[in-house]
Amino acid sequence: MFEESQAANRTSEATTRRKSHDPTDVRYGTRSLLMVMAVVAVVSTALGAFVRLFPADVRPRLVVHWGILFVMLGVCIAYNARRRYVAEKQAGAVRFLLTPHSYGSSEKICNTTTEEDAAN
């Protein structure tokens, strides 16, 4: 009985969470954001060490060149994100949401007895 009520609570909480947000809404956890920040810190440190390998007169041109490439990459990403956003808005709302089925506790399923078994 307690397991069934826990399963029902989890299902209702999941349904409530799902209905309160847009179906394509993305939420990131603190752990994933910290992991991304750590990766960015390591990459930027390595990039700084790489840039310092070049002579001082070449560094500004190198930074400008790669800066322009990263800006172009950002523009491409923003363009594709905007196209996806517009396409999702034109597609309309989600018609229905599939909820995971709860089969109940395994004891109920495995330990069922028929009338013939009870008579024997």
TORDO-156560 format. One record per atom (N, C-alpha, C): chain; x, y, z; residue in three letters; residue number from 1; atom name. Coordinates in Angstrom, 1 decimal, decimal comma. Layout:
% TORDO-156560
{A {X Y Z} ALA NUM CA}
...
END
This chain:
% TORDO-156560
{A {0,8 -1,2 0,0} MET 1 N}
{A {0,0 0,0 0,0} MET 1 CA}
{A {0,9 1,3 0,0} MET 1 C}
{A {1,9 1,2 0,9} PHE 2 N}
{A {2,8 2,4 0,9} PHE 2 CA}
{A {3,5 2,6 -0,4} PHE 2 C}
{A {4,0 1,5 -1,0} GLU 3 N}
{A {4,7 1,6 -2,3} GLU 3 CA}
{A {3,8 2,2 -3,4} GLU 3 C}
{A {2,5 1,8 -3,3} GLU 4 N}
{A {1,6 2,3 -4,3} GLU 4 CA}
{A {1,4 3,8 -4,2} GLU 4 C}
{A {1,3 4,2 -2,9} SER 5 N}
{A {1,1 5,7 -2,7} SER 5 CA}
{A {2,4 6,4 -3,1} SER 5 C}
{A {3,5 5,8 -2,9} GLN 6 N}
{A {4,8 6,5 -3,3} GLN 6 CA}
{A {4,8 6,6 -4,9} GLN 6 C}
{A {4,4 5,5 -5,5} ALA 7 N}
{A {4,4 5,5 -7,0} ALA 7 CA}
{A {3,4 6,6 -7,5} ALA 7 C}
{A {2,3 6,6 -6,9} ALA 8 N}
{A {1,3 7,6 -7,3} ALA 8 CA}
{A {1,8 9,0 -7,1} ALA 8 C}
{A {2,5 9,3 -6,0} ASN 9 N}
{A {3,0 10,6 -5,7} ASN 9 CA}
{A {4,1 11,0 -6,8} ASN 9 C}
{A {4,9 10,0 -7,1} ARG 10 N}
{A {6,0 10,3 -8,1} ARG 10 CA}
{A {5,3 10,6 -9,5} ARG 10 C}
{A {4,3 9,8 -9,8} THR 11 N}
{A {3,6 10,1 -11,1} THR 11 CA}
{A {2,9 11,4 -11,1} THR 11 C}
{A {2,3 11,8 -10,0} SER 12 N}
{A {1,6 13,1 -10,0} SER 12 CA}
{A {2,6 14,2 -10,0} SER 12 C}
{A {3,7 14,1 -9,3} GLU 13 N}
{A {4,8 15,1 -9,3} GLU 13 CA}
{A {5,4 15,2 -10,7} GLU 13 C}
{A {5,6 14,1 -11,4} ALA 14 N}
{A {6,2 14,2 -12,7} ALA 14 CA}
{A {5,2 14,9 -13,7} ALA 14 C}
{A {3,9 14,5 -13,5} THR 15 N}
{A {2,9 15,2 -14,4} THR 15 CA}
{A {2,8 16,6 -14,1} THR 15 C}
{A {2,9 17,0 -12,9} THR 16 N}
{A {2,8 18,5 -12,5} THR 16 CA}
{A {4,0 19,2 -13,1} THR 16 C}
{A {5,2 18,6 -12,9} ARG 17 N}
{A {6,4 19,2 -13,5} ARG 17 CA}
{A {6,3 19,3 -15,0} ARG 17 C}
{A {5,8 18,3 -15,6} ARG 18 N}
{A {5,8 18,3 -17,1} ARG 18 CA}
{A {4,8 19,4 -17,6} ARG 18 C}
{A {3,6 19,6 -16,9} LYS 19 N}
{A {2,6 20,5 -17,3} LYS 19 CA}
{A {3,0 22,0 -17,0} LYS 19 C}
{A {3,9 22,2 -16,0} SER 20 N}
{A {4,2 23,5 -15,7} SER 20 CA}
{A {5,2 24,2 -16,6} SER 20 C}
{A {5,9 23,4 -17,5} HIS 21 N}
{A {6,9 24,0 -18,4} HIS 21 CA}
{A {6,5 23,7 -19,8} HIS 21 C}
{A {7,1 24,4 -20,7} ASP 22 N}
{A {6,9 24,2 -22,1} ASP 22 CA}
{A {7,6 22,8 -22,4} ASP 22 C}
{A {7,0 22,0 -23,3} PRO 23 N}
{A {7,6 20,7 -23,6} PRO 23 CA}
{A {9,0 20,7 -24,1} PRO 23 C}
{A {9,4 21,8 -24,7} THR 24 N}
{A {10,8 21,9 -25,2} THR 24 CA}
{A {11,7 22,7 -24,3} THR 24 C}
{A {11,1 23,0 -23,1} ASP 25 N}
{A {11,9 23,8 -22,1} ASP 25 CA}
{A {13,0 22,9 -21,6} ASP 25 C}
{A {14,2 23,5 -21,5} VAL 26 N}
{A {15,4 22,8 -21,0} VAL 26 CA}
{A {15,8 23,4 -19,7} VAL 26 C}
{A {16,0 22,5 -18,7} ARG 27 N}
{A {16,5 23,0 -17,4} ARG 27 CA}
{A {17,8 22,2 -17,1} ARG 27 C}
{A {18,8 23,0 -16,7} TYR 28 N}
{A {20,1 22,4 -16,3} TYR 28 CA}
{A {20,3 22,4 -14,8} TYR 28 C}
{A {20,8 21,3 -14,3} GLY 29 N}
{A {21,1 21,2 -12,9} GLY 29 CA}
{A {22,4 21,9 -12,6} GLY 29 C}
{A {22,6 22,1 -11,3} THR 30 N}
{A {23,8 22,8 -10,8} THR 30 CA}
{A {25,0 22,0 -11,1} THR 30 C}
{A {24,9 20,6 -10,9} ARG 31 N}
{A {26,1 19,8 -11,2} ARG 31 CA}
{A {26,5 19,9 -12,6} ARG 31 C}
{A {25,6 19,9 -13,6} SER 32 N}
{A {26,0 20,0 -15,0} SER 32 CA}
{A {26,6 21,4 -15,3} SER 32 C}
{A {26,1 22,4 -14,7} LEU 33 N}
{A {26,6 23,7 -14,9} LEU 33 CA}
{A {28,0 23,8 -14,3} LEU 33 C}
{A {28,3 23,3 -13,2} LEU 34 N}
{A {29,6 23,3 -12,6} LEU 34 CA}
{A {30,6 22,5 -13,4} LEU 34 C}
{A {30,1 21,4 -14,0} MET 35 N}
{A {31,0 20,6 -14,9} MET 35 CA}
{A {31,4 21,4 -16,1} MET 35 C}
{A {30,4 22,0 -16,7} VAL 36 N}
{A {30,7 22,9 -17,9} VAL 36 CA}
{A {31,7 24,0 -17,5} VAL 36 C}
{A {31,5 24,6 -16,4} MET 37 N}
{A {32,4 25,7 -16,0} MET 37 CA}
{A {33,8 25,2 -15,8} MET 37 C}
{A {33,9 24,0 -15,2} ALA 38 N}
{A {35,3 23,4 -15,0} ALA 38 CA}
{A {36,0 23,1 -16,3} ALA 38 C}
{A {35,2 22,6 -17,3} VAL 39 N}
{A {35,8 22,3 -18,6} VAL 39 CA}
{A {36,2 23,6 -19,3} VAL 39 C}
{A {35,3 24,6 -19,2} VAL 40 N}
{A {35,7 25,9 -19,8} VAL 40 CA}
{A {36,9 26,5 -19,2} VAL 40 C}
{A {37,1 26,3 -17,9} ALA 41 N}
{A {38,3 26,9 -17,2} ALA 41 CA}
{A {39,5 26,1 -17,7} ALA 41 C}
{A {39,5 24,8 -17,8} VAL 42 N}
{A {40,6 24,1 -18,2} VAL 42 CA}
{A {41,0 24,4 -19,7} VAL 42 C}
{A {40,0 24,5 -20,5} VAL 43 N}
{A {40,2 24,8 -22,0} VAL 43 CA}
{A {40,8 26,2 -22,1} VAL 43 C}
{A {40,3 27,2 -21,4} SER 44 N}
{A {40,8 28,6 -21,5} SER 44 CA}
{A {42,2 28,7 -20,9} SER 44 C}
{A {42,5 27,9 -19,9} THR 45 N}
{A {43,9 27,9 -19,4} THR 45 CA}
{A {44,9 27,3 -20,4} THR 45 C}
{A {44,4 26,2 -21,1} ALA 46 N}
{A {45,3 25,6 -22,1} ALA 46 CA}
{A {45,4 26,5 -23,3} ALA 46 C}
{A {44,3 27,2 -23,6} LEU 47 N}
{A {44,4 28,2 -24,8} LEU 47 CA}
{A {45,3 29,3 -24,5} LEU 47 C}
{A {45,3 29,8 -23,2} GLY 48 N}
{A {46,2 30,9 -22,9} GLY 48 CA}
{A {47,7 30,4 -22,9} GLY 48 C}
{A {47,9 29,2 -22,5} ALA 49 N}
{A {49,3 28,7 -22,6} ALA 49 CA}
{A {49,7 28,5 -24,1} ALA 49 C}
{A {48,8 28,1 -24,9} PHE 50 N}
{A {49,1 27,9 -26,4} PHE 50 CA}
{A {49,4 29,3 -27,0} PHE 50 C}
{A {48,6 30,3 -26,7} VAL 51 N}
{A {48,8 31,6 -27,3} VAL 51 CA}
{A {50,2 32,2 -26,8} VAL 51 C}
{A {50,6 31,9 -25,6} ARG 52 N}
{A {51,9 32,4 -25,1} ARG 52 CA}
{A {53,1 31,8 -25,8} ARG 52 C}
{A {52,9 30,7 -26,5} LEU 53 N}
{A {54,0 30,1 -27,3} LEU 53 CA}
{A {54,4 30,9 -28,5} LEU 53 C}
{A {53,5 31,8 -29,0} PHE 54 N}
{A {53,8 32,6 -30,2} PHE 54 CA}
{A {54,5 33,8 -29,8} PHE 54 C}
{A {55,3 34,5 -30,7} PRO 55 N}
{A {55,9 35,7 -30,4} PRO 55 CA}
{A {54,9 36,8 -30,1} PRO 55 C}
{A {55,4 37,8 -29,3} ALA 56 N}
{A {54,5 38,9 -28,9} ALA 56 CA}
{A {53,8 39,7 -30,0} ALA 56 C}
{A {54,5 39,8 -31,1} ASP 57 N}
{A {54,0 40,6 -32,2} ASP 57 CA}
{A {52,9 39,9 -33,0} ASP 57 C}
{A {52,9 38,6 -32,9} VAL 58 N}
{A {51,9 37,7 -33,6} VAL 58 CA}
{A {50,6 37,5 -32,8} VAL 58 C}
{A {50,7 37,6 -31,5} ARG 59 N}
{A {49,6 37,3 -30,6} ARG 59 CA}
{A {48,3 38,1 -30,9} ARG 59 C}
{A {48,4 39,4 -31,1} PRO 60 N}
{A {47,1 40,1 -31,3} PRO 60 CA}
{A {46,4 39,7 -32,6} PRO 60 C}
{A {47,2 39,4 -33,7} ARG 61 N}
{A {46,5 39,0 -34,9} ARG 61 CA}
{A {45,9 37,6 -34,7} ARG 61 C}
{A {46,6 36,7 -34,0} LEU 62 N}
{A {46,1 35,4 -33,7} LEU 62 CA}
{A {44,7 35,5 -32,9} LEU 62 C}
{A {44,7 36,3 -31,9} VAL 63 N}
{A {43,5 36,5 -31,0} VAL 63 CA}
{A {42,4 37,0 -31,9} VAL 63 C}
{A {42,7 38,0 -32,7} VAL 64 N}
{A {41,6 38,6 -33,6} VAL 64 CA}
{A {41,1 37,6 -34,6} VAL 64 C}
{A {42,0 36,8 -35,2} HIS 65 N}
{A {41,6 35,8 -36,1} HIS 65 CA}
{A {40,6 34,8 -35,5} HIS 65 C}
{A {41,1 34,2 -34,4} TRP 66 N}
{A {40,2 33,2 -33,7} TRP 66 CA}
{A {39,0 33,8 -33,1} TRP 66 C}
{A {39,1 35,1 -32,7} GLY 67 N}
{A {37,9 35,8 -32,2} GLY 67 CA}
{A {36,8 35,9 -33,3} GLY 67 C}
{A {37,2 36,3 -34,5} ILE 68 N}
{A {36,3 36,4 -35,6} ILE 68 CA}
{A {35,7 35,0 -35,9} ILE 68 C}
{A {36,5 34,0 -35,9} LEU 69 N}
{A {35,9 32,6 -36,2} LEU 69 CA}
{A {34,9 32,2 -35,1} LEU 69 C}
{A {35,2 32,5 -33,8} PHE 70 N}
{A {34,2 32,2 -32,8} PHE 70 CA}
{A {33,0 33,0 -32,9} PHE 70 C}
{A {33,1 34,3 -33,3} VAL 71 N}
{A {31,9 35,1 -33,5} VAL 71 CA}
{A {31,0 34,5 -34,6} VAL 71 C}
{A {31,7 34,1 -35,7} MET 72 N}
{A {30,9 33,5 -36,8} MET 72 CA}
{A {30,3 32,2 -36,4} MET 72 C}
{A {30,9 31,4 -35,6} LEU 73 N}
{A {30,3 30,2 -35,0} LEU 73 CA}
{A {29,1 30,5 -34,2} LEU 73 C}
{A {29,2 31,5 -33,3} GLY 74 N}
{A {28,1 32,0 -32,5} GLY 74 CA}
{A {26,9 32,4 -33,3} GLY 74 C}
{A {27,2 33,2 -34,4} VAL 75 N}
{A {26,1 33,6 -35,2} VAL 75 CA}
{A {25,4 32,5 -35,9} VAL 75 C}
{A {26,2 31,5 -36,4} CYS 76 N}
{A {25,6 30,3 -37,0} CYS 76 CA}
{A {24,7 29,5 -35,9} CYS 76 C}
{A {25,2 29,4 -34,7} ILE 77 N}
{A {24,4 28,7 -33,7} ILE 77 CA}
{A {23,1 29,5 -33,4} ILE 77 C}
{A {23,2 30,8 -33,3} ALA 78 N}
{A {22,1 31,6 -33,0} ALA 78 CA}
{A {21,0 31,6 -34,1} ALA 78 C}
{A {21,5 31,6 -35,3} TYR 79 N}
{A {20,7 31,5 -36,5} TYR 79 CA}
{A {19,9 30,2 -36,5} TYR 79 C}
{A {20,6 29,1 -36,3} ASN 80 N}
{A {19,9 27,7 -36,2} ASN 80 CA}
{A {19,0 27,6 -35,0} ASN 80 C}
{A {19,3 28,2 -33,9} ALA 81 N}
{A {18,4 28,2 -32,7} ALA 81 CA}
{A {17,2 29,0 -33,0} ALA 81 C}
{A {17,3 30,1 -33,7} ARG 82 N}
{A {16,1 30,9 -34,0} ARG 82 CA}
{A {15,2 30,2 -35,0} ARG 82 C}
{A {15,8 29,5 -36,0} ARG 83 N}
{A {15,0 28,7 -36,9} ARG 83 CA}
{A {14,3 27,6 -36,2} ARG 83 C}
{A {14,9 26,9 -35,3} ARG 84 N}
{A {14,2 25,9 -34,5} ARG 84 CA}
{A {13,1 26,4 -33,7} ARG 84 C}
{A {13,4 27,6 -33,0} TYR 85 N}
{A {12,3 28,2 -32,2} TYR 85 CA}
{A {11,1 28,5 -33,0} TYR 85 C}
{A {11,3 29,1 -34,2} VAL 86 N}
{A {10,2 29,5 -35,0} VAL 86 CA}
{A {9,5 28,3 -35,5} VAL 86 C}
{A {10,2 27,2 -35,9} ALA 87 N}
{A {9,6 26,0 -36,4} ALA 87 CA}
{A {8,7 25,3 -35,3} ALA 87 C}
{A {9,2 25,4 -34,0} GLU 88 N}
{A {8,5 24,8 -32,9} GLU 88 CA}
{A {7,2 25,6 -32,6} GLU 88 C}
{A {7,3 26,9 -32,7} LYS 89 N}
{A {6,1 27,7 -32,5} LYS 89 CA}
{A {5,1 27,5 -33,6} LYS 89 C}
{A {5,5 27,3 -34,9} GLN 90 N}
{A {4,6 27,1 -36,0} GLN 90 CA}
{A {4,0 25,7 -35,9} GLN 90 C}
{A {4,7 24,7 -35,3} ALA 91 N}
{A {4,2 23,4 -35,1} ALA 91 CA}
{A {3,0 23,3 -34,2} ALA 91 C}
{A {2,9 24,2 -33,2} GLY 92 N}
{A {1,8 24,3 -32,3} GLY 92 CA}
{A {2,1 23,5 -31,0} GLY 92 C}
{A {1,0 23,4 -30,2} ALA 93 N}
{A {1,2 22,8 -28,9} ALA 93 CA}
{A {1,2 21,3 -29,0} ALA 93 C}
{A {1,7 20,7 -28,0} VAL 94 N}
{A {1,7 19,2 -27,9} VAL 94 CA}
{A {0,2 18,7 -27,8} VAL 94 C}
{A {-0,2 17,8 -28,6} ARG 95 N}
{A {-1,5 17,3 -28,5} ARG 95 CA}
{A {-1,8 16,4 -27,2} ARG 95 C}
{A {-0,9 15,6 -26,9} PHE 96 N}
{A {-1,0 14,8 -25,7} PHE 96 CA}
{A {0,4 14,4 -25,1} PHE 96 C}
{A {0,5 14,1 -23,9} LEU 97 N}
{A {1,7 13,7 -23,2} LEU 97 CA}
{A {1,5 12,3 -22,8} LEU 97 C}
{A {2,5 11,4 -23,1} LEU 98 N}
{A {2,4 10,0 -22,6} LEU 98 CA}
{A {3,0 10,0 -21,2} LEU 98 C}
{A {2,3 9,4 -20,3} THR 99 N}
{A {2,7 9,2 -18,9} THR 99 CA}
{A {3,2 7,8 -18,8} THR 99 C}
{A {4,3 7,6 -18,1} PRO 100 N}
{A {4,8 6,2 -17,9} PRO 100 CA}
{A {3,8 5,4 -17,1} PRO 100 C}
{A {3,6 4,1 -17,5} HIS 101 N}
{A {2,6 3,3 -16,8} HIS 101 CA}
{A {3,2 2,7 -15,6} HIS 101 C}
{A {2,5 2,6 -14,5} SER 102 N}
{A {2,9 2,0 -13,2} SER 102 CA}
{A {2,3 0,7 -13,1} SER 102 C}
{A {3,1 -0,4 -13,0} TYR 103 N}
{A {2,5 -1,7 -12,9} TYR 103 CA}
{A {2,3 -2,1 -11,4} TYR 103 C}
{A {2,6 -1,2 -10,5} GLY 104 N}
{A {2,4 -1,6 -9,1} GLY 104 CA}
{A {3,6 -2,3 -8,6} GLY 104 C}
{A {3,5 -2,9 -7,4} SER 105 N}
{A {4,6 -3,6 -6,8} SER 105 CA}
{A {4,7 -5,0 -7,4} SER 105 C}
{A {5,9 -5,5 -7,4} SER 106 N}
{A {6,2 -6,8 -8,0} SER 106 CA}
{A {5,5 -7,9 -7,2} SER 106 C}
{A {5,3 -7,7 -5,9} GLU 107 N}
{A {4,6 -8,7 -5,1} GLU 107 CA}
{A {3,2 -9,0 -5,7} GLU 107 C}
{A {2,5 -8,0 -6,0} LYS 108 N}
{A {1,1 -8,1 -6,5} LYS 108 CA}
{A {1,1 -8,9 -7,8} LYS 108 C}
{A {2,1 -8,7 -8,7} ILE 109 N}
{A {2,1 -9,3 -10,0} ILE 109 CA}
{A {2,5 -10,8 -9,8} ILE 109 C}
{A {3,6 -11,0 -9,1} CYS 110 N}
{A {4,2 -12,4 -9,0} CYS 110 CA}
{A {3,4 -13,3 -8,0} CYS 110 C}
{A {2,8 -12,8 -7,0} ASN 111 N}
{A {2,1 -13,6 -6,0} ASN 111 CA}
{A {0,6 -13,7 -6,1} ASN 111 C}
{A {0,1 -13,6 -7,3} THR 112 N}
{A {-1,3 -13,7 -7,5} THR 112 CA}
{A {-1,7 -15,1 -7,5} THR 112 C}
{A {-2,8 -15,4 -6,9} THR 113 N}
{A {-3,3 -16,8 -6,8} THR 113 CA}
{A {-4,7 -16,8 -7,5} THR 113 C}
{A {-5,0 -17,9 -8,1} THR 114 N}
{A {-6,3 -18,1 -8,7} THR 114 CA}
{A {-7,1 -18,9 -7,7} THR 114 C}
{A {-8,4 -19,0 -8,0} GLU 115 N}
{A {-9,4 -19,7 -7,2} GLU 115 CA}
{A {-9,0 -21,2 -7,1} GLU 115 C}
{A {-8,5 -21,7 -8,1} GLU 116 N}
{A {-8,1 -23,2 -8,1} GLU 116 CA}
{A {-6,9 -23,4 -7,2} GLU 116 C}
{A {-5,9 -22,4 -7,2} ASP 117 N}
{A {-4,8 -22,6 -6,3} ASP 117 CA}
{A {-5,2 -22,4 -4,9} ASP 117 C}
{A {-6,1 -21,5 -4,6} ALA 118 N}
{A {-6,6 -21,3 -3,2} ALA 118 CA}
{A {-7,3 -22,5 -2,7} ALA 118 C}
{A {-8,1 -23,2 -3,6} ALA 119 N}
{A {-8,8 -24,4 -3,2} ALA 119 CA}
{A {-7,9 -25,6 -2,8} ALA 119 C}
{A {-6,8 -25,7 -3,5} ASN 120 N}
{A {-5,8 -26,8 -3,2} ASN 120 CA}
{A {-5,0 -26,5 -2,0} ASN 120 C}
END
